[in-house]
Amino acid sequence: MQADFTYVAPQIAGKINQVLVEENQQVKVGDLLATIDNRDFVVAVEAARAQVASANASVASLAARLEQQDNLIHQAQAAVTMDEAELELAKANHQRYRNLAADGSGTVEAMQQAETQLNIRLASQERNLAGLQAARQQVAILQADLDKAKAAQAQAQAAHAAAELKLSYTQITAPVDGTVGRKSVRVGAFVTTGSPLLAIVPLDAVYITANYRETQLARIQTGQTVEIKVDALPGVSLKGVVESLGPASGVSYSAITPHNATGNFTKIVQRLPVRIRVDSGQPEADKLRVGMSVVPTIQTRN
C-alpha cells in the first residue's frame, strides 16, 4: 500500500510555542498543528501599520495642499482678468486726458494723474501675471511630491502586507486531510524554514503499485476491476480498479541503467508498475495502512 505523503514544514524560522496534534491523529485541511513564537512578528506588523498611517497622512496632506493651490490659481486668474479690464479703462482715461490737455480744455495735472493710474494698472497686471505663473509652477511641484508620497504609501502597504503574511506563518496548519505521522516537532524547539515537522498521510487516498511482468501487460487495461487480498486482513477481499500503467520499467529509473554495447545479450523479463486505486466506501478499507503487503488480482477477462 502506498500514499502520497505531505510533509509539513514552517515557512519561517522560530521557536515552537505549541504542538496541538499527536502521532496518528486525524486532521482536516486548515486544522492548527503547531504555533511559532509570534512576538517579533507582531512588533513588525505594528511598525508596518504605523508606516502605512504616516504615508496615508502625507498623501492626504499633499492632496489638500494641491486642492488649495488650485483655488489660488483660480484667484490669481480672476485678478489677472480684472487687471485687463482696469488696464483698458486706464488706457482710455489716459488718452482722453492727454487729448484734453493738448487742446487746452483739460489740465496737465489731470493728464499726469491718468498716466499714474495707467502705470499702476500695468504694474498690477505684471505682478498678478507673475503670481499666476508661480502658482501654476507650484502645482507641478506639489503633484510631483504627491506622486512620490503615493509611491511611498504603496511601498508601506506592501511592507505591511508582507509583515501580516509572515505573522500568519506562525500558525502552522494542515494543508490536506489525513493522519499525522513521523511527528518530530516538540515545544521549545527552534525550527528553521523548510525543516520537516511531521507528515500527513491521506489514508482515504491509498493506492497500490503492483509490478507486473511485461509479458502480462498486453491483457491489462485501465478501468479493469481488481480483487485485493491484504495480509493484515485475513479473509477480507477488497475491490479496486486499474488506474494507470507506468511509462517505464523500474530499472529505467536507476541511476545507472544497463547498457549492452558488446553484443552479448541476456534477455531479462522486465516489470512495469501498474497503479491500482482501492474503491472507497468498503467497510474494511479504513483499516488499510501505508506499507501493508497486498496481493492484487486483475480481472482481465471480458
Summary of the structure (lengths in Angstrom):
residues: 302
radius of gyration: 43.2
end to end distance: 26.8
largest distance: 139.8
contacts: 823
relative contact order: 0.17
helix: 47%
strand: 22%
